[in-house]
Amino acid sequence: MRGGEPDGPALATLVHRLALAPPDLVEPTVSASALVADVAVSLDGTVLDRRVLRALDTDLKTAHRAPLVGLVCWLVLDPAVHEAPGVRAAAAGAGGRTGWFLRVVEGVQRVLAGQRPDREWVQDDVAREELARAFCRLGGVLPAGERAETADDRWLAVSSAYQRKVAQSMAVEVARAEELARALAEQRAKEAAAQYANY
């Protein structure tokens, strides 16, 4: 359980903003590292050095990362997001807005890349909520008005990775139950055959 995170932006604000994202942000040809560099300058005047940009370019070579990064940039540029009291506090703890922003960019790629088709992040209600909640979690803030326990429960309800894990665990349990049922049926059949042979 998490605790102590300050209130970030309202979840509804993030989800609505994702629904309004320009379609080109989820195109694989978008230069996400250029977007990140531009957003850093917009946030606090930080000019990213070559080392950071090279590392970002390396990360973005993996499929399905650039659209997520573009959408994080889109979220961060909203004043309702970067001016939220919790975001300001989290940014101060990360050495500034750009440090906080880069942490969110890295985290969202790590947690969500490849979980869904790119366009779902803006077109599907549950996917938008998953990205919005990941954004808050990885940014060290709670959606405005939510307690940590509520935010955690709601995250698990929309997390595609968690839901996939649950489905896999259930499939393993079903397979075990079926195997046990087969073994018991075979044992009963052997016992019945043995009793029949003794008559």
N, C-alpha and C positions, 0 to 999 in steps of 0.2 A: 504494500500500500504506500502511496506517495502522500506527502503532506507538506505544507508550508509554501507551496507555490502561490504566487500572487495571481489575481485575476488578470486574464488576458482579454483579447477581444471576444465579443459575443460569437458563439458558434454560428448563429444565423447570419451574422455579417460575413463570416468566412465562406459559408456555403453559398450565400447569394453572390458573393464576388466570384467564386469559381464558376457559377452558372453564367456569368457575364464575360468570362475569359475570351479574348479574341481567338478564333479558330487556329491562327498560325502558331500560337504558343504550343500546341500539341503536335505540330508537324515535326518529323524527325530531322528535318533540315535546319531547324532553328539553331542559331549559334547561342547555346545556353551559357557558355563561358563569357561571351560578350555581354549578354544580359546581366549576368552576375556582376561583372565589372562595372556596368552602367548603374546598377542598383546600389552598389557600394558607394559610388561617387554621390548618388542622390541622397543616400541615407545620412552620411556624415562627412562627405568629402574625401573618403579613403580611396586612394589609387592602389589597386592590388598589384603586388609585385609579380615578377615573372614566375617565381617558384610556385606561388599559389595558383596562378593561371595554368601553369603546366600540369600541376596535380589535378586541377579541375578538369582539364582537357582529357587527361588519362582516365579519370573516373567516368567521364561522359561517353567514352568509346563503347561502354557496355550498353546494349539495347535497353530501351525504355527509361533511360535516366534523363535525357534532355527535356522531354515534355514535363516531367515532374519538377525539374529545376525551373523551367519557365513558369510553371504555375506557382511555385514558391515565390519567385520574383514578383509575379502579379499580385499575390497576397500581401507581400511585404510593402509594396508601394502604396497601398491604401493607408491614408493617414489614420483611419479608425483602427488599423492594426498596429502600425509602428508607434502611434501616440498613446496606445492603451497603457495605463499605469503599470500593469504587470510586465508588459513588454519593455517599457523603459527601465524597470527595476532589473529584469533579466539581462537586458543589454548592458547595464552598468556593471553587472556581475561578470559579464563576458568580455569586458574591456572596451565596450562600445557597441553601437548598433551593427556595424559591419561584422565584428567578431561573433555576435549573436546570430546574425543572418547566415554567416558561413556555417555555423554549427547546425542550423536548421537545414540548410541545403544539403550538407553531408548526411545528416541523419535521415532525412526524407528519402534520399537515394538508397541508403542502406536498408531501410525498413520496407519501402513500398515498391522499389523497382521490380518490374516483371510480375507483380501481383495481379494486374488487370490490363486489358487493352488500353492504350493511351487515351483514346477518346472518352472512355468511361469516366475518367476523372472529372470531366466537365459535364457529361451528358446523363450520368446515372446518379440518382439521389443518394444511395448508400455509399457509392464511391466518393462523392463530394464530401459526405460526412466523414468518411474514413480519412481522406486527405486533410480535412480541416482539423480533425482530432489529432492526427499524427503531427501536424504543424504545431499545435499547442503543446502536446507532450514533449516533442523534441526541442521546443523553444523554452521549456521549463515554466510554462504558465498553464493555468486552468482556464477553460472556457468561462467567460464572465458568468457569475452566479452559480456555478457548479461547485460542489464539494469534491474532494479528491476521490472518495469512494464512488460517487456517482459517475465522475469522469472516467474512472477505471472500468466500471461496469459497462458503460456505454461504448468505450473503446473496444472492449472484448466483443461486444455485440456486432460491431462493424468491421473489425480487423479481419481482412481476408486471410492473412497468414494464420491467425489464431483459429479461425473457422475451418481452414484446411487441416490444421493439426487435430482439431476435435473430430472432424470427419474421418481422418486416417485412424485415430484411436478407436473410434466406434467400429470402423471396418475390421480392425484387428480383433476387437472384442467379439464381433459377430462371427468371424472366422473361427475363433477359439470355441465359442459356444456351439457352432455347427460341428466342429471336430469332436468335442466332448459328447454331443448328442449321437454322432456316428459310432463313437467308441462304446457308449452305453448300449446302443442298439445291437452292435455286434456281440457284446458281452451277454446281453439277454438272449440273443439268438443261440449262442453257444450253450448257455445254461439250459435253454429249452430243448436243444438237440440232445444234450447229455441226459436230461431227465427222460426224454422220449426213448433214448437208447437203453435206459435202465429198466424200462417196462418190459 
